[in-house]
Amino acid sequence: MEISTFKTVAKNLPPHIAVLMRGPTGIGKSQVTRTIADELELPFIDVRGSTMQEGDVIGYPDLEAMKRDGVSTFCLPSWFIRATREPCVLMLDELNRSMPGVMQGFFQIVLDRELGNDSEGNPICLHPETRVFAAVNVGNEYDVNDMDPALLRRFWVADLEPDVKGWMDWARGAGLDELLIEFVGQNPEHWRVDAAEAEPGSVCPNPASWHRLAETLDHCGWTPSEVAGKLPAGFYPMLTGFIGTEASIAFADFVKNYEKNITAEDVLNGKVTAKELVDSPASLVTGVIDKLEHHSKDNKWTAKQVKAVAAFAKSLGGELLLQTFTAVQKSNNIDNLVPLNKIIGKEVVEIVNGARSVK
């Protein structure tokens, strides 16, 4: 399941339905949950099971209360207590890398939405509007515990797939550098490398590492779009620690030799036409089309701008014309799609029918 689809479904589930995300490390399971929490305007609590002992979940004996009340009770962790007092999004991360005692505590939260008891024996329950998300890593390279099928049925389970297009949309919304996003779009093979297929111990790029790299480059004033053409002395070594050797060589070369950032506005305002991209790599053209889709999501184009996009698409012709029209269609902005369809709709139908006849 693509992450964009997961977000749409997960945030519309009833609060008491726990969500289980399964997928390789670094694809953004924690980040997408944080995004859902932000969209629901709820606090986000991230609990990482692999770093915990049993008592960190089920609590430790409250000795003072035992002396006072004559019954045994436990001091429960602050993160759980907060989730009982107010609506939250509670993230139980690395569930299947946790110690057995920790997993049992997490399972009680998932199954019963409660932990422990007060001095009267009453269970301490989550707030009815608190949402529980859990995440597990999958793949042969992970040392993990299997999950009982009886437990799985208590979740809404989603197997998340790496989705470079979805990540690019998220990255733009998060304010990551456009040049970095453009590189990922043109070189998806460097966006994520399966750790199981790499040499043991090697640094491999993944969506999370690209995010950390972007934050770090911004922090030290080496934002790619600002250093394009002249790399700082430590730029390449900085990259290797986040995304490995091969991706670092490709990205450093991309930034060093970067000449022009073709924006959606360049096409919309007629500054760049398809004829100027004739000798460009197909990935560059695809990147421009992607930018048009992103721009269309939040902007209503003027009649002149729609004509410019139509002219751009017609000059591209064939599959790229269809790709341009589909991109605007995916933006779900009917104000741009309808006038564009009036201009190039006939060509789109002819291309689609031609492809069907070949099959």
C-alpha positions in Angstrom: 0.0 0.0 0.0 1.3 3.4 -0.9 1.8 5.8 2.1 -0.6 8.4 0.6 -3.4 5.7 0.5 -2.5 4.6 4.1 -2.9 8.1 5.4 -6.3 8.5 3.8 -7.6 5.3 5.3 -5.8 5.3 8.7 -7.0 8.7 9.9 -10.6 7.8 9.1 -10.7 4.7 11.2 -12.6 4.7 14.5 -10.2 5.8 17.3 -10.4 2.4 19.1 -9.2 0.5 16.0 -5.4 -0.1 16.4 -3.3 0.2 13.3 -0.3 -2.0 12.4 2.2 -0.8 9.8 4.6 -3.4 8.3 7.5 -2.5 6.1 11.3 -2.1 5.7 13.1 0.4 7.9 13.5 4.0 6.9 10.5 4.3 4.6 8.8 6.8 7.0 6.4 4.8 9.2 7.0 7.0 12.2 7.0 10.2 10.1 3.6 9.4 8.4 2.1 8.7 11.9 3.4 12.0 13.1 1.8 13.7 10.0 -1.5 12.0 10.8 -1.4 13.3 14.3 -0.7 16.8 13.1 -3.6 16.6 10.6 -5.9 15.3 13.5 -4.5 18.1 15.7 -3.5 15.5 18.4 -0.3 15.2 20.4 2.1 12.6 19.1 3.8 10.2 21.5 6.5 7.9 20.1 7.5 4.9 22.2 10.3 2.7 20.9 9.9 -0.8 22.2 13.4 -2.0 21.3 14.9 0.3 23.9 12.7 -0.6 26.8 12.7 -3.1 29.7 9.5 -4.7 30.9 9.1 -2.3 33.8 9.2 0.7 31.3 5.8 -0.5 30.0 3.9 -2.2 32.8 5.4 0.1 35.5 7.3 -0.4 38.8 5.8 -1.1 42.2 4.5 2.0 44.0 6.0 1.3 47.4 4.5 4.4 49.1 1.0 3.6 47.9 1.4 0.0 49.1 2.3 1.2 52.6 -0.7 3.6 52.6 -3.4 1.4 51.0 -2.2 -2.1 51.8 -2.5 -3.2 48.2 0.0 -3.5 45.4 -0.2 -1.0 42.6 2.3 0.1 39.9 3.6 3.5 38.8 2.8 3.5 35.1 4.9 5.3 32.5 4.2 9.0 31.9 3.5 8.4 28.2 0.7 6.0 29.0 -0.8 8.2 31.6 -0.9 11.1 29.2 -2.7 9.0 26.7 -5.3 8.2 29.3 -5.9 11.8 30.2 -6.2 13.4 26.8 -6.7 12.2 23.2 -3.3 11.4 21.6 -1.7 9.4 18.8 0.3 6.7 20.6 3.0 5.2 18.4 4.3 1.8 19.5 7.4 1.5 17.3 9.6 -1.5 16.6 7.0 -3.8 18.2 8.6 -7.0 16.9 12.1 -6.1 18.1 11.0 -5.7 21.7 11.7 -8.0 24.6 8.9 -10.5 25.3 7.8 -8.6 28.5 7.6 -5.3 26.6 5.6 -6.9 23.8 3.1 -8.3 26.3 2.6 -4.9 27.7 2.1 -3.4 24.3 -0.3 -6.2 23.4 -2.5 -5.4 26.4 -2.6 -1.8 25.3 -3.7 -2.9 21.8 -6.1 -5.6 22.9 -7.7 -4.0 26.0 -6.7 -0.4 25.7 -5.6 -0.5 29.3 -2.7 -1.2 31.7 -2.5 -1.9 35.4 -5.1 -1.2 38.1 -5.7 1.5 40.7 -6.0 0.7 44.4 -9.7 -0.3 43.9 -8.8 -2.8 41.2 -10.2 -0.7 38.4 -8.2 -0.9 35.1 -6.4 2.3 34.0 -7.8 2.9 30.4 -6.7 4.9 27.4 -8.8 8.0 26.6 -11.6 6.9 24.3 -10.3 9.2 21.5 -6.6 8.1 21.8 -5.4 6.3 18.7 -2.9 3.5 18.8 -0.4 2.9 15.9 2.2 0.1 15.9 5.0 -0.5 13.5 7.1 -3.5 12.7 10.1 -3.9 10.5 10.0 -6.8 8.0 12.8 -8.4 6.0 15.5 -11.1 6.4 18.0 -8.5 7.7 16.1 -7.9 10.9 16.3 -9.9 14.1 12.6 -9.9 15.0 9.9 -11.8 16.8 7.0 -13.3 14.9 3.5 -12.0 15.7 0.7 -14.3 16.7 -2.0 -14.5 14.0 -4.6 -14.1 16.8 -3.0 -10.8 17.6 -2.8 -9.6 14.0 -6.6 -9.8 13.7 -6.9 -7.1 16.4 -5.3 -4.6 14.1 -6.0 -2.9 10.8 -2.9 -4.1 9.1 -1.2 -2.2 6.3 1.9 -3.4 4.4 3.6 -0.2 3.3 5.6 0.0 0.1 8.3 2.5 -0.6 6.8 5.2 -2.8 9.2 7.7 -4.2 6.4 9.9 -5.6 4.6 10.0 -2.3 7.8 10.8 -0.5 8.5 13.7 -2.9 5.1 15.2 -2.2 5.7 14.9 1.5 9.2 16.4 1.2 7.9 19.4 -0.6 5.2 19.9 2.1 7.9 19.5 4.8 10.1 22.2 3.1 13.0 20.1 1.9 15.3 21.6 -0.7 13.8 21.4 -4.2 17.1 20.5 -5.8 17.4 17.5 -3.5 13.9 16.5 -4.3 14.6 16.9 -8.0 17.6 14.6 -7.7 15.5 11.9 -6.0 12.8 12.2 -8.7 15.4 11.8 -11.5 17.4 9.0 -9.7 14.9 6.9 -7.8 17.5 4.0 -7.7 19.4 6.2 -5.2 16.4 7.0 -3.1 16.3 3.6 -1.4 18.6 0.6 -1.5 17.4 -2.6 0.1 19.8 -3.3 2.9 19.4 -7.1 2.4 20.9 -6.7 -1.0 23.9 -4.6 0.0 27.2 -5.6 1.7 26.8 -6.2 5.4 27.5 -3.1 7.4 27.4 -0.7 4.4 25.5 2.6 4.6 22.4 2.5 2.3 20.1 5.4 1.3 16.5 5.3 2.4 13.8 7.9 2.7 14.6 8.6 6.4 18.3 9.1 5.6 17.5 11.6 2.8 15.4 13.5 5.3 18.2 13.6 7.9 20.7 14.6 5.2 18.5 17.5 4.1 18.1 18.8 7.7 21.9 18.5 8.2 22.8 20.3 5.0 20.4 23.1 5.9 21.9 23.4 9.4 25.4 23.9 8.2 24.5 26.3 5.4 25.1 23.8 2.6 21.6 23.6 1.2 22.0 22.0 -2.3 20.2 24.8 -4.2 22.5 27.4 -2.6 25.8 25.6 -3.2 25.1 24.3 -6.7 28.0 24.7 -9.0 30.6 25.1 -6.2 30.6 22.5 -3.4 32.0 23.1 0.0 35.1 21.1 1.0 33.2 18.8 3.3 30.1 18.3 1.2 30.8 14.8 -0.2 32.1 13.3 3.1 28.9 14.6 4.7 26.8 12.8 2.2 28.5 9.4 2.6 27.6 9.1 6.3 23.9 9.4 5.4 23.4 7.8 2.0 26.5 5.7 1.2 29.1 5.9 -1.5 27.2 5.4 -4.7 24.3 7.7 -4.0 26.8 10.3 -2.6 28.9 10.3 -5.8 25.8 10.7 -8.0 24.2 13.4 -5.8 27.5 15.4 -5.4 28.0 15.3 -9.2 24.4 16.4 -9.7 24.7 19.4 -7.4 28.2 20.4 -8.7 27.1 20.4 -12.4 23.6 21.7 -11.8 22.8 24.5 -14.3 19.2 25.3 -14.2 16.2 24.6 -12.0 13.2 24.4 -14.3 10.2 25.3 -12.2 6.5 24.8 -12.9 6.3 28.6 -13.2 8.8 28.5 -16.0 6.4 26.3 -18.1 3.3 28.2 -17.0 4.7 31.5 -18.0 6.2 30.3 -21.2 9.8 30.7 -20.2 10.6 27.1 -20.9 9.1 25.0 -23.7 9.3 21.3 -24.6 11.6 22.2 -27.5 14.2 23.4 -25.1 14.2 20.0 -23.4 14.6 17.9 -26.6 18.2 16.8 -25.7 17.5 16.5 -21.9 17.3 13.1 -20.1 13.8 11.7 -19.9 14.0 11.9 -16.1 14.4 15.7 -16.3 11.2 16.0 -18.4 9.4 13.7 -15.9 10.6 15.9 -13.1 9.1 19.0 -14.7 5.8 17.2 -15.2 5.9 16.2 -11.5 6.4 19.9 -10.6 3.3 20.8 -12.7 1.2 18.3 -10.8 2.4 19.7 -7.4 1.8 23.3 -8.5 -1.7 22.4 -9.8 -2.7 21.0 -6.4 -2.7 24.4 -4.7 -3.1 26.9 -7.5 -5.7 27.9 -10.0 -4.1 28.5 -13.4 -5.1 31.4 -15.6 -6.3 30.7 -19.1 -2.9 31.8 -20.5 -1.1 29.4 -18.1 -3.4 26.5 -19.1 -2.6 27.2 -22.8 1.1 27.2 -22.0 0.8 23.8 -20.3 -1.2 22.5 -23.2 1.4 23.7 -25.7 4.1 22.1 -23.6 2.2 18.8 -23.6 1.5 18.9 -27.3 5.2 19.5 -28.0 6.2 16.6 -25.9 3.6 14.4 -27.7 2.9 10.7 -27.2 3.3 9.1 -23.8 4.7 12.3 -22.3 1.6 14.3 -23.4 -0.6 11.7 -21.7 1.7 11.8 -18.6 1.3 15.6 -18.4 -2.5 15.4 -18.6 -2.5 12.5 -16.0 -0.4 14.6 -13.7 -2.9 17.5 -13.7 -5.7 15.0 -13.3 -4.0 13.5 -10.2 -3.8 17.0 -8.7 -7.6 16.9 -8.2 -7.9 20.5 -9.2 -10.9 20.6 -11.5 -10.4 24.3 -12.2 -7.2 23.4 -14.1 -8.2 20.0 -15.5 -11.4 21.1 -17.3 -9.9 23.9 -19.5 -6.8 21.7 -20.1 -9.1 18.9 -21.3 -10.8 21.2 -23.7 -7.5 21.9 -25.4 -5.7 18.5 -25.4 -8.5 16.1 -24.5 -8.9 14.8 -28.0 -5.1 14.0 -28.3 -5.3 12.2 -24.9 -8.2 10.0 -26.1 -6.4 9.2 -29.3 -3.2 8.1 -27.4 -5.2 5.9 -25.0 -7.2 4.3 -27.8 -4.0 3.7 -29.8 -2.4 2.0 -26.9 -5.5 -0.3 -26.4 -5.5 -1.3 -30.1 -1.9 -2.3 -29.9 -2.7 -4.6 -27.0 
